[in-house]
Amino acid sequence: MKTFTLKTREQTIELAQWCTEQIKAHGLVNVAGSHKTIRVEEMSIRSLDQNEMKEMQVKYVASQLNGNDEHSTRLELKYRCGIPILCRDDEKFLGFCKMALSPLSYENRVKAMEFVPVTSEMGVKQMSEYIEKVFDMYAEQIDWGTLGKDKAA
């Protein structure tokens, strides 16, 4: 959530620009406030199906490749599949990743995902892309069984 104090024309423009960015990225924002301040909150419009699919992918990869370690698998998927999507779509996030993650070893970058919101920042389109990316990345290594790509949307 972000709070804006609207006393000047520039502050009003800043609010409008931020809302436009959020709408482009996520599709929806909630605006509430009074005559002095306005609070703007991103609203997730991702479906429960997408969230369930993401979690099922974690379970499948963890059980078949990572000794049932779902926590480590979740961090690895965030780093390998989610970070590239967010970096492509958000210059500020890309700058953060270059500054904070680039100096780290691969293992430490993955561990850092514990503290970096990735999938929770994604809108519907980004999450669909993330799910497809996981399927594609692990197509040769994982037996997805009945968990088919047709359920990713």
FIKOL-192571 format. One record per atom (N, C-alpha, C): residue number from 1; residue in one letter; atom name; y negated, z negated, x. Coordinates in pm, whole numbers. Layout:
N
   nr  rest  atom      c2      c3      c1
  NUM     A    CA       Y       Z       X
...
END
This chain:
153
   nr  rest  atom      c2      c3      c1
    1     M     N     117       0      85
    1     M    CA       0       0       0
    1     M     C    -123       0      89
    2     K     N    -224      68      45
    2     K    CA    -349      76     119
    2     K     C    -462      38      24
    3     T     N    -560     -40      74
    3     T    CA    -673     -82      -9
    3     T     C    -799     -14      43
    4     F     N    -877      40     -47
    4     F    CA   -1002     106     -14
    4     F     C   -1117      31     -79
    5     T     N   -1223       7      -4
    5     T    CA   -1346     -46     -60
    5     T     C   -1441      72     -73
    6     L     N   -1486      97    -195
    6     L    CA   -1566     216    -221
    6     L     C   -1714     179    -236
    7     K     N   -1783     178    -124
    7     K    CA   -1926     152    -125
    7     K     C   -2006     275     -86
    8     T     N   -1940     365     -16
    8     T    CA   -2012     483      31
    8     T     C   -1939     610     -12
    9     R     N   -2009     718      -2
    9     R    CA   -1951     849     -34
    9     R     C   -1834     878      61
   10     E     N   -1848     842     188
   10     E    CA   -1745     866     287
   10     E     C   -1616     790     254
   11     Q     N   -1631     667     205
   11     Q    CA   -1513     589     168
   11     Q     C   -1442     652      48
   12     T     N   -1518     707     -44
   12     T    CA   -1458     776    -159
   12     T     C   -1385     901    -114
   13     I     N   -1444     973     -21
   13     I    CA   -1379    1093      34
   13     I     C   -1251    1055     108
   14     E     N   -1255     946     185
   14     E    CA   -1136     899     256
   14     E     C   -1023     869     158
   15     L     N   -1056     803      47
   15     L    CA    -955     774     -55
   15     L     C    -896     903    -110
   16     A     N    -980     998    -143
   16     A    CA    -932    1125    -200
   16     A     C    -842    1199    -101
   17     Q     N    -879    1199      27
   17     Q    CA    -798    1266     128
   17     Q     C    -663    1196     145
   18     W     N    -664    1064     147
   18     W    CA    -539     990     163
   18     W     C    -447    1016      43
   19     C     N    -502    1013     -78
   19     C    CA    -421    1040    -197
   19     C     C    -362    1181    -191
   20     T     N    -440    1277    -148
   20     T    CA    -391    1414    -137
   20     T     C    -275    1423     -39
   21     E     N    -286    1356      76
   21     E    CA    -177    1354     174
   21     E     C     -51    1293     115
   22     Q     N     -66    1182      42
   22     Q    CA      49    1114     -15
   22     Q     C     114    1199    -124
   23     I     N      33    1265    -203
   23     I    CA      87    1350    -309
   23     I     C     165    1466    -247
   24     K     N     112    1525    -140
   24     K    CA     183    1634     -72
   24     K     C     316    1585     -17
   25     A     N     317    1466      42
   25     A    CA     437    1414     105
   25     A     C     538    1358       6
   26     H     N     489    1291     -97
   26     H    CA     580    1217    -184
   26     H     C     574    1259    -330
   27     G     N     472    1329    -370
   27     G    CA     463    1378    -506
   27     G     C     392    1288    -604
   28     L     N     364    1162    -569
   28     L    CA     307    1072    -667
   28     L     C     244     951    -598
   29     V     N     131     905    -650
   29     V    CA      71     779    -605
   29     V     C      27     700    -727
   30     N     N      17     570    -711
   30     N    CA     -31     481    -815
   30     N     C    -166     427    -770
   31     V     N    -266     443    -854
   31     V    CA    -401     398    -821
   31     V     C    -440     288    -919
   32     A     N    -483     172    -866
   32     A    CA    -526      62    -951
   32     A     C    -643      -7    -884
   33     G     N    -730     -70    -960
   33     G    CA    -839    -140    -897
   33     G     C    -947    -183    -992
   34     S     N   -1058    -221    -933
   34     S    CA   -1175    -267   -1007
   34     S     C   -1295    -187    -961
   35     H     N   -1414    -232   -1000
   35     H    CA   -1534    -160    -959
   35     H     C   -1565    -178    -811
   36     K     N   -1502    -276    -744
   36     K    CA   -1530    -301    -602
   36     K     C   -1426    -240    -509
   37     T     N   -1301    -248    -546
   37     T    CA   -1195    -197    -458
   37     T     C   -1093    -119    -540
   38     I     N   -1022     -35    -469
   38     I    CA    -913      41    -530
   38     I     C    -791      25    -441
   39     R     N    -679      -8    -500
   39     R    CA    -552     -16    -427
   39     R     C    -473     109    -462
   40     V     N    -418     172    -361
   40     V    CA    -339     292    -381
   40     V     C    -202     267    -320
   41     E     N     -99     295    -396
   41     E    CA      37     270    -350
   41     E     C     120     396    -371
   42     E     N     196     432    -268
   42     E    CA     287     543    -283
   42     E     C     398     501    -379
   43     M     N     438     593    -462
   43     M    CA     548     564    -554
   43     M     C     663     656    -518
   44     S     N     778     598    -495
   44     S    CA     895     679    -465
   44     S     C     944     745    -593
   45     I     N     967     873    -585
   45     I    CA    1024     941    -700
   45     I     C    1161     998    -663
   46     R     N    1217     944    -555
   46     R    CA    1351     984    -517
   46     R     C    1448     936    -623
   47     S     N    1551    1012    -641
   47     S    CA    1650     974    -740
   47     S     C    1747     872    -682
   48     L     N    1809     797    -770
   48     L    CA    1913     705    -727
   48     L     C    2029     782    -666
   49     D     N    2054     904    -716
   49     D    CA    2161     986    -660
   49     D     C    2137    1014    -512
   50     Q     N    2013    1042    -475
   50     Q    CA    1983    1067    -333
   50     Q     C    2008     943    -250
   51     N     N    1964     829    -298
   51     N    CA    1985     705    -223
   51     N     C    2134     672    -212
   52     E     N    2208     693    -320
   52     E    CA    2353     669    -316
   52     E     C    2421     764    -219
   53     M     N    2381     892    -221
   53     M    CA    2440     991    -131
   53     M     C    2413     953      14
   54     K     N    2291     911      44
   54     K    CA    2256     870     181
   54     K     C    2346     755     226
   55     E     N    2367     659     139
   55     E    CA    2452     544     174
   55     E     C    2598     583     187
   56     M     N    2645     676     105
   56     M    CA    2783     724     116
   56     M     C    2802     798     248
   57     Q     N    2703     875     289
   57     Q    CA    2712     943     418
   57     Q     C    2726     841     531
   58     V     N    2649     734     525
   58     V    CA    2659     629     627
   58     V     C    2801     574     631
   59     K     N    2857     546     516
   59     K    CA    2994     492     509
   59     K     C    3097     589     568
   60     Y     N    3086     717     533
   60     Y    CA    3181     816     584
   60     Y     C    3171     829     735
   61     V     N    3049     842     788
   61     V    CA    3032     857     932
   61     V     C    3078     731    1003
   62     A     N    3041     616     952
   62     A    CA    3080     489    1015
   62     A     C    3231     474    1018
   63     S     N    3297     504     907
   63     S    CA    3442     483     900
   63     S     C    3519     583     986
   64     Q     N    3466     703    1005
   64     Q    CA    3541     805    1078
   64     Q     C    3502     820    1224
   65     L     N    3383     774    1260
   65     L    CA    3337     792    1398
   65     L     C    3294     664    1468
   66     N     N    3249     566    1394
   66     N    CA    3185     450    1456
   66     N     C    3253     317    1425
   67     G     N    3383     319    1406
   67     G    CA    3457     195    1386
   67     G     C    3405     110    1272
   68     N     N    3362     172    1164
   68     N    CA    3309     105    1044
   68     N     C    3178      31    1069
   69     D     N    3109      60    1176
   69     D    CA    2980      -5    1205
   69     D     C    2869      69    1129
   70     E     N    2847      28    1006
   70     E    CA    2748      95     921
   70     E     C    2606      73     971
   71     H     N    2579     -42    1025
   71     H    CA    2443     -70    1074
   71     H     C    2404      27    1185
   72     S     N    2488      39    1287
   72     S    CA    2458     131    1398
   72     S     C    2454     275    1352
   73     T     N    2542     309    1259
   73     T    CA    2545     445    1205
   73     T     C    2415     476    1133
   74     R     N    2367     382    1052
   74     R    CA    2241     401     978
   74     R     C    2126     426    1076
   75     L     N    2121     347    1184
   75     L    CA    2014     365    1283
   75     L     C    2024     501    1351
   76     E     N    2146     542    1384
   76     E    CA    2165     672    1450
   76     E     C    2124     787    1358
   77     L     N    2160     780    1230
   77     L    CA    2123     885    1136
   77     L     C    1972     889    1116
   78     K     N    1910     773    1110
   78     K    CA    1763     769    1097
   78     K     C    1700     842    1216
   79     Y     N    1751     813    1336
   79     Y    CA    1692     872    1455
   79     Y     C    1722    1022    1465
   80     R     N    1848    1059    1449
   80     R    CA    1887    1198    1472
   80     R     C    1846    1292    1359
   81     C     N    1847    1243    1236
   81     C    CA    1820    1331    1122
   81     C     C    1684    1307    1057
   82     G     N    1640    1183    1053
   82     G    CA    1516    1151     983
   82     G     C    1390    1168    1065
   83     I     N    1394    1122    1188
   83     I    CA    1275    1129    1274
   83     I     C    1223    1272    1287
   84     P     N    1308    1372    1312
   84     P    CA    1255    1509    1323
   84     P     C    1183    1557    1197
   85     I     N    1231    1519    1082
   85     I    CA    1168    1560     956
   85     I     C    1030    1496     943
   86     L     N    1021    1365     966
   86     L    CA     893    1297     953
   86     L     C     794    1343    1060
   87     C     N     841    1367    1182
   87     C    CA     752    1414    1288
   87     C     C     696    1552    1255
   88     R     N     779    1637    1198
   88     R    CA     733    1771    1160
   88     R     C     626    1765    1051
   89     D     N     639    1670     959
   89     D    CA     552    1665     842
   89     D     C     430    1574     857
   90     D     N     424    1493     962
   90     D    CA     316    1396     975
   90     D     C     271    1385    1121
   91     E     N     153    1440    1151
   91     E    CA     103    1439    1289
   91     E     C      83    1298    1343
   92     K     N      40    1206    1258
   92     K    CA      21    1068    1304
   92     K     C     154    1004    1341
   93     F     N     256    1031    1261
   93     F    CA     389     978    1291
   93     F     C     443    1040    1419
   94     L     N     419    1170    1437
   94     L    CA     460    1238    1561
   94     L     C     393    1173    1681
   95     G     N     264    1144    1669
   95     G    CA     192    1077    1778
   95     G     C     251     940    1808
   96     F     N     284     865    1703
   96     F    CA     347     734    1722
   96     F     C     479     750    1798
   97     C     N     561     845    1756
   97     C    CA     692     864    1819
   97     C     C     678     903    1966
   98     K     N     583     990    1996
   98     K    CA     561    1030    2135
   98     K     C     521     910    2220
   99     M     N     433     827    2164
   99     M    CA     383     712    2239
   99     M     C     488     601    2250
  100     A     N     551     568    2139
  100     A    CA     638     450    2136
  100     A     C     783     479    2171
  101     L     N     834     595    2135
  101     L    CA     976     622    2154
  101     L     C    1008     705    2277
  102     S     N     919     797    2313
  102     S    CA     948     887    2426
  102     S     C     984     815    2556
  103     P     N     917     706    2590
  103     P    CA     951     639    2716
  103     P     C    1089     571    2716
  104     L     N    1149     554    2599
  104     L    CA    1275     480    2588
  104     L     C    1396     569    2614
  105     S     N    1504     506    2655
  105     S    CA    1631     577    2667
  105     S     C    1681     611    2526
  106     Y     N    1775     703    2517
  106     Y    CA    1830     741    2386
  106     Y     C    1881     618    2311
  107     E     N    1958     535    2380
  107     E    CA    2015     415    2317
  107     E     C    1907     323    2262
  108     N     N    1799     306    2337
  108     N    CA    1690     220    2292
  108     N     C    1608     283    2180
  109     R     N    1599     416    2179
  109     R    CA    1534     484    2066
  109     R     C    1610     458    1938
  110     V     N    1741     467    1946
  110     V    CA    1824     440    1828
  110     V     C    1808     295    1785
  111     K     N    1811     202    1879
  111     K    CA    1792      60    1846
  111     K     C    1656      35    1783
  112     A     N    1554     109    1827
  112     A    CA    1419      92    1774
  112     A     C    1411     128    1626
  113     M     N    1506     205    1576
  113     M    CA    1505     243    1435
  113     M     C    1518     123    1342
  114     E     N    1560      12    1398
  114     E    CA    1566    -113    1323
  114     E     C    1426    -151    1271
  115     F     N    1324    -109    1345
  115     F    CA    1187    -151    1315
  115     F     C    1096     -37    1269
  116     V     N    1151      84    1260
  116     V    CA    1071     200    1222
  116     V     C    1117     249    1084
  117     P     N    1029     243     984
  117     P    CA    1068     296     853
  117     P     C    1080     448     861
  118     V     N    1194     500     820
  118     V    CA    1217     644     827
  118     V     C    1252     695     688
  119     T     N    1374     667     643
  119     T    CA    1415     721     513
  119     T     C    1333     663     399
  120     S     N    1286     541     413
  120     S    CA    1206     480     306
  120     S     C    1071     550     291
  121     E     N    1029     626     391
  121     E    CA     903     699     387
  121     E     C     918     839     328
  122     M     N    1041     879     301
  122     M    CA    1067    1016     258
  122     M     C    1054    1034     107
  123     G     N     997    1148      70
  123     G    CA     993    1189     -69
  123     G     C    1120    1264    -105
  124     V     N    1122    1321    -224
  124     V    CA    1241    1390    -275
  124     V     C    1283    1506    -186
  125     K     N    1188    1594    -152
  125     K    CA    1222    1711     -72
  125     K     C    1270    1671      67
  126     Q     N    1201    1576     127
  126     Q    CA    1241    1532     260
  126     Q     C    1380    1469     257
  127     M     N    1408    1389     154
  127     M    CA    1539    1325     146
  127     M     C    1649    1429     123
  128     S     N    1622    1531      44
  128     S    CA    1720    1638      26
  128     S     C    1750    1706     159
  129     E     N    1644    1731     237
  129     E    CA    1662    1792     368
  129     E     C    1741    1700     461
  130     Y     N    1711    1572     457
  130     Y    CA    1781    1473     539
  130     Y     C    1931    1473     507
  131     I     N    1964    1469     378
  131     I    CA    2104    1468     336
  131     I     C    2175    1594     384
  132     E     N    2112    1709     367
  132     E    CA    2170    1835     414
  132     E     C    2190    1833     565
  133     K     N    2093    1777     636
  133     K    CA    2100    1771     782
  133     K     C    2219    1685     827
  134     V     N    2241    1573     760
  134     V    CA    2356    1488     793
  134     V     C    2485    1564     770
  135     F     N    2497    1629     653
  135     F    CA    2616    1708     625
  135     F     C    2638    1812     734
  136     D     N    2534    1887     768
  136     D    CA    2547    1994     866
  136     D     C    2579    1941    1005
  137     M     N    2511    1833    1045
  137     M    CA    2528    1780    1179
  137     M     C    2671    1730    1203
  138     Y     N    2733    1677    1099
  138     Y    CA    2865    1617    1114
  138     Y     C    2975    1701    1049
  139     A     N    2946    1827    1016
  139     A    CA    3041    1913     945
  139     A     C    3174    1927    1019
  140     E     N    3169    1936    1149
  140     E    CA    3291    1957    1229
  140     E     C    3365    1826    1259
  141     Q     N    3299    1712    1242
  141     Q    CA    3357    1585    1284
  141     Q     C    3405    1498    1167
  142     I     N    3350    1519    1050
  142     I    CA    3376    1430     937
  142     I     C    3451    1504     827
  143     D     N    3551    1439     771
  143     D    CA    3616    1490     650
  143     D     C    3539    1429     534
  144     W     N    3454    1510     473
  144     W    CA    3368    1461     364
  144     W     C    3446    1444     234
  145     G     N    3567    1494     228
  145     G    CA    3647    1479     105
  145     G     C    3573    1532     -17
  146     T     N    3562    1449    -120
  146     T    CA    3496    1490    -244
  146     T     C    3346    1473    -237
  147     L     N    3296    1419    -129
  147     L    CA    3152    1400    -113
  147     L     C    3093    1533     -68
  148     G     N    3066    1622    -164
  148     G    CA    3028    1758    -130
  148     G     C    2878    1778    -119
  149     K     N    2842    1886     -55
  149     K    CA    2701    1923     -40
  149     K     C    2635    1947    -174
  150     D     N    2712    1985    -274
  150     D    CA    2652    2013    -404
  150     D     C    2592    1888    -468
  151     K     N    2620    1770    -414
  151     K    CA    2565    1645    -468
  151     K     C    2436    1603    -397
  152     A     N    2390    1680    -300
  152     A    CA    2275    1639    -218
  152     A     C    2142    1650    -290
  153     A     N    2131    1730    -391
  153     A    CA    2000    1749    -455
  153     A     C    1966    1641    -554
END
